[in-house]
Each structure stands twice: as structure tokens, then as C-alpha cells.
Amino acid sequence: METNLTDHSFGFYSIAFFGIILLRYFLVAGGTYLVFYSPLSQSFVDQKELCRPPTWRAIRRDINLSILSTGVFALASSFILSGYGEHITRLYSDPYQYGLWYLGVSYGVVLVLQDTYIYFTHRLFHHPALFRWLHQGHHRSRHPTPWTSFAFDPQEAIVQSIFLVGIVFILPLHFITMIAILTTMTVWAVITHLGLDRLPTLFPHHWLGRWVIGPAHHSIHHINYTKHYGLYFTFWDKILGTQDPGYEQALGDRPTNSVNQA
């Protein structure tokens, strides 16, 4: 495995990762869009709550931004893999090196650290002096769709990549753990940008929705910029007062009441 990883140049990795990440985006975001924005899926939701469907112009804008951010993520991935080949990261390939239990623990630790990093950088992005330069492109979609999941300005993509590049120099991480983290990032980004109105009206909002961010929670952020900055979990929003006070109250019904008041 190690020989294969060190046999190629940084340029080769960059091109390969660009193709892989872009293909993943079109498969996951595109597939999710086809499922949840199809006429069949709309028959399961309350037609009174459906937002105006996105225009193709808006979708193309999100795709164009996603292609740019894909280039940034590809360069970051290439840097990580090249660093592994030079033995300067803490990535490892033997799952027994730190014990099998460590695979799950390190996965959970990284998610919490990443959520913390994203919360504070995301909140910083909304400062008036930085918003237009770093984060405005993502918020052009007031009602997000799966295509919005990776629609970041290149500058924002760089800031996001810094965490992934930095963490492999700090924590020992197995490749399986890294793949699990990247998969979680992709799936979570698509789910949280699914849109407030695309789930069935009986979709359960139980105790898990109080601690884990879903499409309703993040859709509120796209409408009310001063609320909901977290990535995976709601605890930073709760602790620091950026949780919409009406969100948890609406969990038993539909969180749209909170959005409409924003």
C-alpha cells in the first residue's frame, strides 16, 4: 500500500483527487436532488409548505462554486497524501497500531474538533468585514438544495481545508478513519442542505434532533444569518446563544414556525 501511495507526483494526486471529489459530488448531491426533488417525493410532503423550486440558474451557480471548491479540496488531499509519503504526517495504515478501539474514538474526536472549528470560523465568516469576501457565494442560495452542499467560495474552502490538513499532523489517524470522516462530511453536507420542505410531514423530530444538526436546523441559518453556525452538533449554538429559541419548541411539530418568524 505504501509503495503505491508514494509512486506518484503531487500533480498526479491533484488531478486524480479532483476527478474523484467532483464525481462524488455529482453522484451524491445529484442523486439526492433527483430523489427529493422529483414529482414523486413531493407527493409525500405538505404542498402548502413547499418552497419555490430552484431555478437552473441557481443550480448552475452552486455547481460552478462547487467545482472551484473541489479544486481546493483536491490540492489539500494531495498535500496530505504527499506528506504521508514523506512520513511527515501521523497517518498510519496498520489498524492494530493503536488498537481497533482507537479507530472509533479518533473518529468521534475529529468530528467534535471539526464541529468546533467550523462553528467559530463560520461565525467569523458572517462578520460584515469578511462575509462578502469569504461566505457570500454559499448564501446566494436562500433555500438550499443538495447542490449547495459544496458551493463554497474558494477562500472559504481553503479555511475548511486547513483543519483537515492540520489534523493529520496532530492526531494519529488511520486511513479508514480519514475515509469515514470524509464520507461523513459529504453525506452530512448534502443532508443539511436538503431543504426545509423536502421531508415528509410526519418525519420524526425526536430527542436526537436536539443535539444533531439536520436540514431543518441548517435551513434556518440560510434564512436567518445570526443563528445556527454548527456543522454536526447543536451544543455550541446552545452554549453561545446562537440557537433559534423557537427551534426546539417546534421539534414536536414542524420547525417551519421558527423559520417563518426569523
PASEBA-1860 file (N, C-alpha, C; in nm, 3 decimals):
! residues 262
1> METNLTDH> 0.084/-0.121/0.000/0.000/0.000/0.000/0.087/0.125/0.000 ~ 0.191/0.126/0.086/0.275/0.244/0.096/0.347/0.272/-0.034 ~ 0.391/0.165/-0.103/0.460/0.185/-0.230/0.370/0.253/-0.332 ~ 0.247/0.210/-0.339/0.154/0.270/-0.433/0.129/0.417/-0.402 ~ 0.123/0.449/-0.273/0.095/0.586/-0.235/0.209/0.681/-0.266 ~ 0.329/0.630/-0.272/0.444/0.718/-0.292/0.499/0.712/-0.434 ~ 0.429/0.643/-0.521/0.478/0.626/-0.657/0.442/0.741/-0.751 ~ 0.358/0.832/-0.707/0.307/0.934/-0.797/0.341/1.074/-0.748
9> SFGFYSIA> 0.330/1.169/-0.838/0.366/1.307/-0.807/0.248/1.382/-0.748 ~ 0.278/1.500/-0.693/0.174/1.586/-0.638/0.073/1.624/-0.747 ~ 0.121/1.651/-0.869/0.032/1.686/-0.978/-0.063/1.572/-1.013 ~ -0.011/1.450/-1.013/-0.096/1.334/-1.041/-0.205/1.321/-0.935 ~ -0.166/1.334/-0.806/-0.264/1.325/-0.699/-0.371/1.434/-0.714 ~ -0.328/1.555/-0.749/-0.422/1.666/-0.760/-0.527/1.640/-0.866 ~ -0.483/1.592/-0.981/-0.578/1.562/-1.089/-0.670/1.447/-1.051 ~ -0.611/1.343/-0.991/-0.690/1.227/-0.952/-0.794/1.263/-0.846
17> FFGIILLR> -0.751/1.337/-0.744/-0.845/1.375/-0.639/-0.953/1.471/-0.691 ~ -0.915/1.559/-0.782/-1.015/1.650/-0.839/-1.125/1.570/-0.906 ~ -1.087/1.470/-0.985/-1.186/1.387/-1.052/-1.269/1.306/-0.954 ~ -1.205/1.250/-0.851/-1.277/1.167/-0.754/-1.375/1.251/-0.673 ~ -1.329/1.367/-0.623/-1.416/1.451/-0.540/-1.531/1.509/-0.622 ~ -1.503/1.548/-0.745/-1.608/1.603/-0.829/-1.711/1.496/-0.866 ~ -1.664/1.376/-0.896/-1.756/1.266/-0.926/-1.842/1.234/-0.804 ~ -1.780/1.234/-0.687/-1.855/1.209/-0.563/-1.963/1.314/-0.543
25> YFLVAGGT> -1.929/1.439/-0.571/-2.026/1.549/-0.556/-2.146/1.528/-0.648 ~ -2.120/1.498/-0.775/-2.230/1.481/-0.869/-2.314/1.357/-0.836 ~ -2.249/1.251/-0.791/-2.324/1.131/-0.758/-2.410/1.150/-0.634 ~ -2.351/1.203/-0.528/-2.424/1.216/-0.400/-2.523/1.332/-0.405 ~ -2.475/1.451/-0.442/-2.565/1.567/-0.447/-2.670/1.550/-0.557 ~ -2.624/1.507/-0.676/-2.717/1.489/-0.786/-2.819/1.381/-0.760 ~ -2.773/1.269/-0.704/-2.865/1.160/-0.673/-2.968/1.199/-0.569 ~ -2.921/1.270/-0.465/-3.013/1.315/-0.360/-3.113/1.415/-0.416
33> YLVFYSPL> -3.066/1.504/-0.502/-3.156/1.602/-0.563/-3.265/1.531/-0.645 ~ -3.226/1.433/-0.723/-3.323/1.361/-0.806/-3.428/1.291/-0.721 ~ -3.384/1.238/-0.607/-3.478/1.165/-0.521/-3.575/1.261/-0.451 ~ -3.521/1.367/-0.388/-3.604/1.452/-0.303/-3.671/1.566/-0.377 ~ -3.628/1.593/-0.499/-3.692/1.700/-0.575/-3.771/1.645/-0.694 ~ -3.794/1.516/-0.695/-3.873/1.456/-0.801/-4.022/1.476/-0.773 ~ -4.106/1.470/-0.875/-4.251/1.483/-0.852/-4.305/1.380/-0.754 ~ -4.246/1.258/-0.754/-4.294/1.154/-0.664/-4.269/1.192/-0.518
41> SQSFVDQK> -4.149/1.243/-0.488/-4.118/1.277/-0.349/-4.204/1.393/-0.300 ~ -4.240/1.484/-0.389/-4.321/1.600/-0.348/-4.463/1.559/-0.310 ~ -4.504/1.441/-0.352/-4.637/1.396/-0.317/-4.647/1.354/-0.171 ~ -4.530/1.338/-0.103/-4.529/1.295/0.036/-4.520/1.411/0.135 ~ -4.506/1.534/0.085/-4.492/1.648/0.174/-4.613/1.740/0.159 ~ -4.627/1.828/0.256/-4.738/1.923/0.255/-4.714/2.026/0.145 ~ -4.802/2.028/0.047/-4.783/2.117/-0.067/-4.785/2.265/-0.026 ~ -4.851/2.296/0.085/-4.855/2.434/0.132/-4.720/2.481/0.182
49> ELCRPPTW> -4.632/2.387/0.220/-4.503/2.423/0.276/-4.391/2.419/0.173 ~ -4.420/2.375/0.053/-4.316/2.367/-0.048/-4.268/2.506/-0.089 ~ -4.136/2.524/-0.089/-4.079/2.649/-0.138/-4.078/2.648/-0.290 ~ -4.057/2.764/-0.347/-4.046/2.772/-0.491/-3.927/2.687/-0.536 ~ -3.943/2.600/-0.635/-3.831/2.516/-0.679/-3.715/2.600/-0.729 ~ -3.592/2.555/-0.707/-3.476/2.634/-0.750/-3.470/2.645/-0.902 ~ -3.420/2.755/-0.949/-3.403/2.774/-1.093/-3.275/2.703/-1.136 ~ -3.268/2.673/-1.266/-3.147/2.611/-1.318/-3.029/2.707/-1.309
57> RAIRRDIN> -3.058/2.836/-1.314/-2.951/2.935/-1.298/-2.888/2.924/-1.159 ~ -2.973/2.908/-1.056/-2.923/2.895/-0.919/-2.845/2.765/-0.903 ~ -2.895/2.657/-0.964/-2.825/2.529/-0.956/-2.690/2.537/-1.026 ~ -2.686/2.600/-1.143/-2.558/2.615/-1.214/-2.459/2.697/-1.132 ~ -2.509/2.799/-1.064/-2.422/2.882/-0.980/-2.362/2.797/-0.868 ~ -2.444/2.714/-0.806/-2.394/2.627/-0.699/-2.292/2.526/-0.754 ~ -2.320/2.471/-0.871/-2.228/2.374/-0.930/-2.095/2.440/-0.964 ~ -2.099/2.561/-1.020/-1.975/2.631/-1.055/-1.890/2.657/-0.931
65> LSILSTGV> -1.953/2.702/-0.821/-1.879/2.722/-0.697/-1.824/2.591/-0.643 ~ -1.902/2.485/-0.657/-1.859/2.354/-0.608/-1.737/2.304/-0.685 ~ -1.731/2.332/-0.813/-1.615/2.292/-0.892/-1.490/2.365/-0.843 ~ -1.505/2.494/-0.812/-1.391/2.570/-0.760/-1.346/2.515/-0.625 ~ -1.441/2.488/-0.536/-1.404/2.435/-0.405/-1.346/2.295/-0.417 ~ -1.392/2.219/-0.516/-1.335/2.086/-0.540/-1.186/2.095/-0.571 ~ -1.148/2.197/-0.649/-1.006/2.217/-0.677/-0.926/2.241/-0.551 ~ -0.980/2.319/-0.458/-0.912/2.345/-0.331/-0.901/2.218/-0.249
73> FALASSFI> -1.010/2.143/-0.238/-1.009/2.019/-0.160/-0.915/1.915/-0.223 ~ -0.905/1.914/-0.355/-0.814/1.821/-0.422/-0.669/1.855/-0.389 ~ -0.634/1.982/-0.388/-0.498/2.023/-0.352/-0.467/1.986/-0.207 ~ -0.564/2.007/-0.118/-0.543/1.972/0.023/-0.523/1.821/0.038 ~ -0.603/1.741/-0.032/-0.590/1.596/-0.025/-0.455/1.551/-0.079 ~ -0.410/1.615/-0.186/-0.281/1.582/-0.244/-0.167/1.615/-0.148 ~ -0.180/1.726/-0.079/-0.078/1.765/0.019/-0.072/1.663/0.132 ~ -0.189/1.617/0.178/-0.192/1.517/0.285/-0.127/1.387/0.241
81> LSGYGEHI> -0.163/1.340/0.121/-0.108/1.214/0.073/0.042/1.225/0.045 ~ 0.084/1.339/-0.007/0.227/1.359/-0.030/0.301/1.363/0.103 ~ 0.241/1.426/0.203/0.302/1.430/0.335/0.314/1.292/0.396 ~ 0.214/1.208/0.372/0.222/1.069/0.419/0.338/0.997/0.352 ~ 0.356/1.018/0.222/0.466/0.956/0.150/0.601/1.000/0.201 ~ 0.608/1.123/0.254/0.733/1.175/0.309/0.745/1.145/0.458 ~ 0.648/1.073/0.514/0.649/1.032/0.655/0.649/1.151/0.750 ~ 0.576/1.257/0.714/0.572/1.375/0.800/0.433/1.395/0.860
89> TRLYSDPY> 0.338/1.309/0.828/0.206/1.316/0.891/0.196/1.205/0.995 ~ 0.083/1.201/1.065/0.059/1.096/1.164/-0.043/0.994/1.114 ~ -0.063/0.992/0.982/-0.146/0.889/0.922/-0.075/0.755/0.932 ~ -0.153/0.649/0.950/-0.093/0.516/0.957/-0.185/0.416/0.888 ~ -0.130/0.301/0.852/-0.205/0.203/0.773/-0.234/0.073/0.848 ~ -0.166/0.047/0.958/-0.189/-0.076/1.035/-0.298/-0.051/1.138 ~ -0.416/-0.111/1.122/-0.527/-0.081/1.213/-0.499/-0.123/1.358 ~ -0.401/-0.212/1.380/-0.370/-0.258/1.514/-0.261/-0.175/1.582
97> QYGLWYLG> -0.210/-0.075/1.512/-0.100/0.005/1.567/-0.140/0.074/1.698 ~ -0.262/0.127/1.702/-0.312/0.191/1.824/-0.431/0.115/1.883 ~ -0.463/0.001/1.825/-0.577/-0.077/1.870/-0.702/-0.045/1.791 ~ -0.787/-0.145/1.772/-0.909/-0.125/1.695/-1.003/-0.025/1.763 ~ -1.001/-0.021/1.895/-1.089/0.072/1.967/-1.057/0.217/1.930 ~ -0.930/0.243/1.898/-0.889/0.380/1.869/-0.949/0.431/1.738 ~ -0.982/0.340/1.647/-1.042/0.383/1.520/-1.171/0.460/1.546 ~ -1.257/0.404/1.631/-1.383/0.470/1.661/-1.365/0.595/1.746
105> VSYGVVLV> -1.275/0.587/1.844/-1.252/0.702/1.932/-1.197/0.820/1.853 ~ -1.097/0.795/1.769/-1.037/0.903/1.691/-1.138/0.963/1.594 ~ -1.225/0.880/1.539/-1.331/0.930/1.451/-1.420/1.028/1.526 ~ -1.465/0.992/1.645/-1.551/1.079/1.723/-1.481/1.207/1.765 ~ -1.353/1.195/1.804/-1.277/1.313/1.846/-1.264/1.412/1.731 ~ -1.235/1.361/1.611/-1.218/1.451/1.497/-1.349/1.521/1.463 ~ -1.461/1.449/1.471/-1.589/1.513/1.442/-1.618/1.628/1.539 ~ -1.588/1.607/1.668/-1.611/1.712/1.767/-1.518/1.830/1.742
113> LQDTYIYF> -1.391/1.802/1.714/-1.295/1.909/1.687/-1.332/1.985/1.559 ~ -1.373/1.911/1.456/-1.412/1.977/1.331/-1.536/2.062/1.350 ~ -1.633/2.011/1.426/-1.753/2.088/1.452/-1.718/2.218/1.524 ~ -1.626/2.210/1.619/-1.583/2.330/1.692/-1.514/2.429/1.599 ~ -1.424/2.378/1.517/-1.351/2.464/1.422/-1.447/2.532/1.325 ~ -1.540/2.456/1.272/-1.634/2.513/1.175/-1.727/2.613/1.241 ~ -1.772/2.585/1.365/-1.862/2.678/1.432/-1.797/2.816/1.442 ~ -1.674/2.822/1.491/-1.612/2.952/1.517/-1.566/3.020/1.387
121> THRLFHHP> -1.516/2.944/1.291/-1.480/3.007/1.164/-1.604/3.050/1.087 ~ -1.709/2.968/1.091/-1.834/3.001/1.023/-1.894/3.129/1.082 ~ -1.892/3.138/1.212/-1.945/3.258/1.277/-1.860/3.381/1.240 ~ -1.729/3.360/1.231/-1.640/3.469/1.191/-1.669/3.514/1.048 ~ -1.700/3.417/0.961/-1.729/3.450/0.820/-1.847/3.547/0.808 ~ -1.936/3.546/0.905/-2.054/3.632/0.898/-2.028/3.772/0.950 ~ -1.907/3.800/0.990/-1.874/3.937/1.026/-1.884/4.022/0.899 ~ -1.943/4.142/0.909/-1.963/4.224/0.788/-1.836/4.249/0.708
129> ALFRWLHQ> -1.722/4.254/0.775/-1.597/4.281/0.704/-1.548/4.161/0.624 ~ -1.599/4.040/0.656/-1.549/3.918/0.592/-1.654/3.848/0.506 ~ -1.781/3.874/0.533/-1.887/3.795/0.470/-1.881/3.801/0.318 ~ -1.873/3.918/0.262/-1.876/3.932/0.116/-1.757/3.862/0.051 ~ -1.643/3.862/0.118/-1.521/3.806/0.061/-1.511/3.655/0.079 ~ -1.566/3.604/0.189/-1.545/3.463/0.224/-1.668/3.374/0.209 ~ -1.787/3.429/0.229/-1.901/3.339/0.252/-2.026/3.374/0.173 ~ -2.023/3.483/0.100/-2.144/3.528/0.032/-2.191/3.430/-0.075
137> GHHRSRHP> -2.097/3.367/-0.145/-2.134/3.275/-0.251/-2.223/3.163/-0.203 ~ -2.192/3.109/-0.085/-2.272/2.999/-0.032/-2.413/3.044/0.002 ~ -2.428/3.168/0.047/-2.558/3.216/0.091/-2.642/3.276/-0.020 ~ -2.594/3.269/-0.142/-2.680/3.312/-0.251/-2.799/3.218/-0.267 ~ -2.787/3.098/-0.213/-2.899/3.004/-0.211/-2.972/3.021/-0.078 ~ -3.074/3.105/-0.080/-3.151/3.130/0.042/-3.226/3.004/0.084 ~ -3.273/2.929/-0.013/-3.335/2.800/0.013/-3.244/2.694/-0.048 ~ -3.156/2.634/0.033/-3.052/2.545/-0.021/-3.109/2.416/-0.076
145> TPWTSFAF> -3.033/2.355/-0.164/-3.062/2.223/-0.220/-2.935/2.139/-0.204 ~ -2.941/2.009/-0.232/-2.818/1.929/-0.225/-2.704/1.985/-0.308 ~ -2.734/2.058/-0.416/-2.628/2.116/-0.498/-2.551/2.224/-0.421 ~ -2.612/2.280/-0.316/-2.549/2.385/-0.237/-2.447/2.329/-0.140 ~ -2.446/2.199/-0.121/-2.368/2.137/-0.013/-2.219/2.167/-0.022 ~ -2.162/2.182/-0.141/-2.020/2.213/-0.157/-1.997/2.344/-0.232 ~ -2.100/2.428/-0.234/-2.090/2.555/-0.307/-2.025/2.660/-0.216 ~ -1.893/2.657/-0.207/-1.819/2.749/-0.124/-1.730/2.838/-0.210
153> DPQEAIVQ> -1.713/2.962/-0.165/-1.610/3.045/-0.226/-1.475/2.979/-0.203 ~ -1.382/2.990/-0.298/-1.251/2.926/-0.280/-1.182/2.962/-0.149 ~ -1.198/3.089/-0.106/-1.135/3.131/0.020/-1.192/3.052/0.138 ~ -1.323/3.030/0.137/-1.384/2.952/0.245/-1.339/2.807/0.238 ~ -1.328/2.753/0.118/-1.282/2.616/0.102/-1.140/2.599/0.156 ~ -1.056/2.701/0.138/-0.920/2.696/0.192/-0.923/2.687/0.344 ~ -1.006/2.771/0.407/-1.016/2.771/0.553/-1.066/2.635/0.602 ~ -1.164/2.577/0.535/-1.213/2.445/0.573/-1.104/2.339/0.558
161> SIFLVGIV> -1.025/2.350/0.452/-0.921/2.251/0.426/-0.809/2.257/0.529 ~ -0.786/2.375/0.586/-0.679/2.389/0.684/-0.698/2.293/0.800 ~ -0.824/2.272/0.840/-0.848/2.178/0.950/-0.804/2.037/0.913 ~ -0.846/1.989/0.797/-0.814/1.853/0.757/-0.664/1.834/0.738 ~ -0.598/1.936/0.681/-0.454/1.928/0.663/-0.384/1.928/0.799 ~ -0.430/2.014/0.888/-0.364/2.026/1.017/-0.384/1.907/1.107 ~ -0.503/1.846/1.104/-0.533/1.739/1.198/-0.446/1.616/1.175 ~ -0.402/1.592/1.051/-0.320/1.473/1.025/-0.177/1.490/1.077
169> FILPLHFI> -0.141/1.612/1.115/-0.011/1.635/1.178/-0.020/1.635/1.329 ~ -0.144/1.631/1.383/-0.162/1.638/1.528/-0.204/1.505/1.588 ~ -0.307/1.441/1.526/-0.360/1.316/1.578/-0.321/1.198/1.490 ~ -0.284/1.085/1.549/-0.268/0.964/1.469/-0.403/0.922/1.413 ~ -0.412/0.909/1.281/-0.538/0.872/1.217/-0.513/0.762/1.115 ~ -0.591/0.658/1.123/-0.583/0.551/1.024/-0.654/0.598/0.897 ~ -0.614/0.540/0.784/-0.677/0.577/0.657/-0.827/0.546/0.657 ~ -0.864/0.439/0.725/-1.006/0.406/0.735/-1.081/0.517/0.808
177> TMIAILTT> -1.020/0.570/0.913/-1.081/0.679/0.988/-1.095/0.803/0.901 ~ -0.990/0.835/0.824/-0.996/0.952/0.737/-1.105/0.937/0.632 ~ -1.116/0.819/0.573/-1.221/0.794/0.474/-1.359/0.809/0.537 ~ -1.373/0.757/0.661/-1.502/0.769/0.731/-1.536/0.916/0.759 ~ -1.436/0.995/0.796/-1.458/1.138/0.822/-1.500/1.210/0.694 ~ -1.429/1.184/0.584/-1.461/1.249/0.457/-1.600/1.207/0.407 ~ -1.634/1.081/0.428/-1.766/1.033/0.388/-1.875/1.101/0.471 ~ -1.850/1.113/0.600/-1.945/1.180/0.689/-1.964/1.325/0.647
185> MTVWAVIT> -1.854/1.393/0.616/-1.861/1.532/0.570/-1.951/1.545/0.448 ~ -1.931/1.457/0.351/-2.006/1.465/0.226/-2.155/1.439/0.249 ~ -2.185/1.328/0.317/-2.324/1.291/0.340/-2.394/1.395/0.426 ~ -2.325/1.443/0.529/-2.387/1.540/0.620/-2.414/1.671/0.549 ~ -2.318/1.713/0.466/-2.337/1.840/0.393/-2.459/1.832/0.302 ~ -2.476/1.719/0.236/-2.591/1.704/0.146/-2.721/1.700/0.224 ~ -2.723/1.627/0.336/-2.845/1.616/0.415/-2.885/1.750/0.474 ~ -2.788/1.823/0.529/-2.823/1.950/0.594/-2.865/2.057/0.493
193> HLGLDRLP> -2.830/2.038/0.366/-2.873/2.131/0.262/-2.989/2.075/0.180 ~ -3.054/1.976/0.236/-3.165/1.913/0.164/-3.280/2.010/0.143 ~ -3.296/2.103/0.236/-3.408/2.196/0.227/-3.511/2.164/0.332 ~ -3.573/2.267/0.384/-3.669/2.251/0.494/-3.793/2.175/0.453 ~ -3.831/2.184/0.328/-3.963/2.139/0.285/-3.964/2.006/0.214 ~ -3.851/1.934/0.210/-3.845/1.814/0.126/-3.863/1.684/0.203 ~ -3.886/1.691/0.331/-3.910/1.571/0.409/-4.060/1.554/0.431 ~ -4.105/1.430/0.447/-4.248/1.408/0.473/-4.293/1.483/0.598
201> TLFPHHWL> -4.419/1.523/0.602/-4.471/1.597/0.716/-4.464/1.517/0.845 ~ -4.460/1.385/0.836/-4.453/1.301/0.954/-4.308/1.263/0.990 ~ -4.212/1.325/0.922/-4.073/1.296/0.952/-4.047/1.322/1.101 ~ -3.991/1.221/1.173/-3.979/1.235/1.319/-3.873/1.336/1.361 ~ -3.910/1.424/1.453/-3.815/1.517/1.514/-3.811/1.480/1.663 ~ -3.723/1.386/1.697/-3.719/1.334/1.834/-3.599/1.394/1.907 ~ -3.560/1.330/2.017/-3.453/1.384/2.103/-3.323/1.403/2.027 ~ -3.298/1.319/1.925/-3.172/1.331/1.850/-3.163/1.465/1.780
209> GRWVIGPA> -3.278/1.518/1.736/-3.279/1.645/1.668/-3.241/1.762/1.758 ~ -3.237/1.740/1.888/-3.195/1.845/1.979/-3.043/1.859/1.984 ~ -2.972/1.758/1.941/-2.826/1.758/1.953/-2.754/1.744/1.821 ~ -2.823/1.695/1.719/-2.761/1.671/1.589/-2.827/1.760/1.485 ~ -2.746/1.822/1.401/-2.795/1.918/1.303/-2.850/1.844/1.180 ~ -2.970/1.881/1.141/-3.033/1.825/1.023/-3.075/1.935/0.927 ~ -3.153/1.903/0.825/-3.192/2.003/0.724/-3.274/2.118/0.780 ~ -3.362/2.089/0.877/-3.443/2.197/0.933/-3.355/2.297/1.008
217> HHSIHHIN> -3.262/2.246/1.087/-3.174/2.332/1.166/-3.090/2.421/1.075 ~ -3.031/2.364/0.972/-2.942/2.443/0.887/-3.019/2.534/0.792 ~ -3.139/2.494/0.754/-3.220/2.581/0.667/-3.252/2.712/0.736 ~ -3.269/2.707/0.868/-3.293/2.830/0.943/-3.175/2.924/0.927 ~ -3.054/2.870/0.926/-2.935/2.954/0.911/-2.933/3.026/0.775 ~ -2.979/2.959/0.670/-2.979/3.022/0.538/-3.081/3.134/0.528 ~ -3.177/3.137/0.621/-3.276/3.243/0.622/-3.241/3.350/0.726 ~ -3.193/3.305/0.841/-3.154/3.396/0.948/-3.005/3.377/0.976
225> YTKHYGLY> -2.923/3.467/0.923/-2.777/3.451/0.928/-2.719/3.454/1.069 ~ -2.795/3.501/1.165/-2.742/3.516/1.301/-2.763/3.391/1.387 ~ -2.815/3.286/1.329/-2.845/3.164/1.404/-2.781/3.043/1.337 ~ -2.749/2.942/1.419/-2.714/2.807/1.374/-2.586/2.803/1.288 ~ -2.472/2.805/1.354/-2.344/2.802/1.284/-2.276/2.666/1.288 ~ -2.331/2.570/1.360/-2.265/2.442/1.378/-2.262/2.358/1.251 ~ -2.182/2.252/1.257/-2.167/2.161/1.143/-2.241/2.030/1.167 ~ -2.209/1.963/1.279/-2.271/1.834/1.310/-2.364/1.841/1.431
233> FTFWDKIL> -2.324/1.918/1.531/-2.392/1.916/1.661/-2.443/2.056/1.698 ~ -2.541/2.059/1.785/-2.605/2.186/1.822/-2.548/2.246/1.950 ~ -2.454/2.178/2.019/-2.419/2.225/2.152/-2.350/2.361/2.154 ~ -2.269/2.395/2.052/-2.207/2.527/2.052/-2.311/2.637/2.032 ~ -2.409/2.610/1.947/-2.517/2.708/1.928/-2.592/2.729/2.059 ~ -2.613/2.621/2.135/-2.684/2.633/2.262/-2.600/2.708/2.365 ~ -2.474/2.671/2.376/-2.387/2.731/2.478/-2.367/2.880/2.453 ~ -2.350/2.918/2.328/-2.314/3.056/2.295/-2.431/3.140/2.248
241> GTQDPGYE> -2.552/3.088/2.262/-2.671/3.169/2.239/-2.706/3.195/2.094 ~ -2.659/3.110/2.003/-2.694/3.128/1.862/-2.796/3.025/1.814 ~ -2.857/2.955/1.910/-2.964/2.862/1.876/-3.095/2.938/1.868 ~ -3.171/2.918/1.761/-3.303/2.979/1.747/-3.390/2.932/1.864 ~ -3.440/3.024/1.946/-3.518/2.983/2.064/-3.645/2.906/2.029 ~ -3.695/2.921/1.906/-3.816/2.850/1.869/-3.792/2.715/1.806 ~ -3.665/2.679/1.785/-3.636/2.556/1.712/-3.676/2.431/1.791 ~ -3.628/2.420/1.915/-3.659/2.300/1.993/-3.808/2.292/2.023
249> QALGDRPT> -3.871/2.405/2.045/-4.015/2.405/2.071/-4.092/2.349/1.952 ~ -4.036/2.370/1.832/-4.105/2.325/1.710/-4.069/2.183/1.672 ~ -3.976/2.120/1.745/-3.933/1.986/1.705/-4.047/1.886/1.706 ~ -4.140/1.903/1.797/-4.251/1.809/1.802/-4.350/1.828/1.689 ~ -4.345/1.944/1.625/-4.434/1.970/1.512/-4.351/1.976/1.386 ~ -4.349/2.095/1.323/-4.262/2.120/1.209/-4.181/2.244/1.241 ~ -4.046/2.243/1.222/-3.965/2.357/1.259/-3.990/2.481/1.173 ~ -4.086/2.477/1.082/-4.107/2.591/0.993/-4.158/2.713/1.069
257> NSVNQA> -4.224/2.693/1.185/-4.273/2.807/1.259/-4.158/2.898/1.299 ~ -4.046/2.835/1.339/-3.928/2.911/1.379/-3.871/2.986/1.261 ~ -3.871/2.924/1.144/-3.815/2.987/1.025/-3.900/3.106/0.984 ~ -4.031/3.087/0.988/-4.118/3.193/0.942/-4.107/3.318/1.028 ~ -4.065/3.298/1.157/-4.052/3.412/1.245/-3.917/3.478/1.233 ~ -3.820/3.413/1.161/-3.684/3.465/1.156/-3.678/3.590/1.071
END
